[in-house]
């Protein structure tokens, strides 16, 4: 399953009400490290079926970025049962991201 574009309009349904853990990728089109992480996030979305993957463009979704206290991007957050259980800032390898969601 490919990554879902998350907006404030679908956030409740896609993230809070998700029956799977959700990996959120906070990014922006002008962010170099975000561009490095993006293909990895897409791979994980296609390979890990026990996880929902969402992408949040911080330029377009400033309310969500503020709600998650995103100060630097890329920021990855793992949400389970509507609660943030893990957060990571900066570009990460695929192995590091998989470790983040596995625990």
C-alpha positions as CSV (number, residue, x, y, z in Angstrom):
1,X,0.0,0.0,0.0
2,X,1.4,3.4,-0.9
3,X,1.8,6.3,1.5
4,X,-1.3,8.3,2.3
5,X,-1.2,12.1,2.0
6,X,-2.4,13.3,5.4
7,X,-4.2,16.6,5.8
8,X,-6.1,18.2,8.7
9,X,-9.3,17.0,6.8
10,X,-8.4,13.3,6.8
11,X,-6.2,13.2,9.9
12,X,-8.9,11.8,12.3
13,X,-9.9,9.0,9.9
14,X,-6.4,8.1,8.7
15,X,-4.3,8.5,11.8
16,X,-6.4,8.7,15.0
17,X,-8.9,6.0,13.9
18,X,-6.4,3.7,12.2
19,X,-6.4,0.1,13.3
20,X,-2.7,-0.1,12.5
21,X,0.3,1.9,13.8
22,X,0.9,4.9,11.6
23,X,4.3,6.2,10.5
24,X,4.0,9.9,9.8
25,X,6.6,11.7,7.6
26,X,6.7,15.5,8.1
27,X,8.4,17.0,5.1
28,X,8.6,19.9,2.7
29,X,9.4,20.0,-1.0
30,X,12.4,22.4,-0.5
31,X,14.0,20.1,2.2
32,X,17.1,18.2,0.9
33,X,17.1,15.6,3.7
34,X,13.4,15.1,3.2
35,X,14.1,14.2,-0.5
36,X,16.6,11.6,0.7
37,X,14.2,10.0,3.1
38,X,11.1,10.1,0.8
39,X,11.9,7.1,-1.4
40,X,12.7,5.0,1.8
41,X,9.4,6.0,3.3
42,X,7.7,4.9,0.0
43,X,9.5,1.6,0.1
44,X,8.4,0.9,3.7
45,X,4.8,1.8,2.7
46,X,4.9,-0.8,0.0
47,X,6.6,-3.5,2.0
48,X,5.3,-3.3,5.6
49,X,1.7,-4.2,5.6
50,X,1.3,-4.1,9.4
51,X,1.8,-0.3,9.2
52,X,0.1,2.6,7.6
53,X,2.4,5.3,6.2
54,X,1.3,8.9,5.9
55,X,3.1,12.0,4.6
56,X,2.4,15.5,5.9
57,X,3.7,18.5,3.9
58,X,4.5,21.0,6.7
59,X,4.1,24.0,4.3
60,X,0.5,23.0,3.5
61,X,-0.4,21.5,6.9
62,X,1.0,24.0,9.4
63,X,-1.7,23.2,12.0
64,X,-0.7,19.5,12.1
65,X,3.0,20.4,12.2
66,X,2.3,22.7,15.2
67,X,0.2,20.0,16.9
68,X,3.1,17.6,16.6
69,X,5.6,20.3,17.7
70,X,7.6,19.8,14.5
71,X,10.6,22.2,14.6
72,X,12.9,20.5,12.1
73,X,12.3,18.3,9.2
74,X,12.2,15.5,8.3
75,X,10.5,14.4,11.4
76,X,9.1,10.9,11.7
77,X,6.4,10.1,14.3
78,X,4.9,6.7,15.1
79,X,1.3,6.9,16.2
80,X,-0.5,3.9,17.9
81,X,-4.1,4.2,19.1
82,X,-4.0,7.9,18.4
83,X,-1.0,8.5,20.6
84,X,2.5,9.4,19.5
85,X,4.8,6.7,20.8
86,X,8.0,7.5,19.0
87,X,9.5,10.5,17.3
88,X,12.7,10.9,15.3
89,X,14.2,14.0,13.7
90,X,16.6,14.1,10.7
91,X,17.4,11.8,7.8
92,X,17.5,8.1,8.7
93,X,18.5,4.9,7.0
94,X,15.8,2.4,6.1
95,X,17.1,0.1,8.9
96,X,16.8,2.9,11.4
97,X,13.3,3.7,10.3
98,X,12.3,0.1,10.5
99,X,13.8,-0.1,14.0
100,X,11.8,2.9,15.0
101,X,8.5,1.3,13.9
102,X,9.3,-2.2,15.2
103,X,9.6,-1.4,18.9
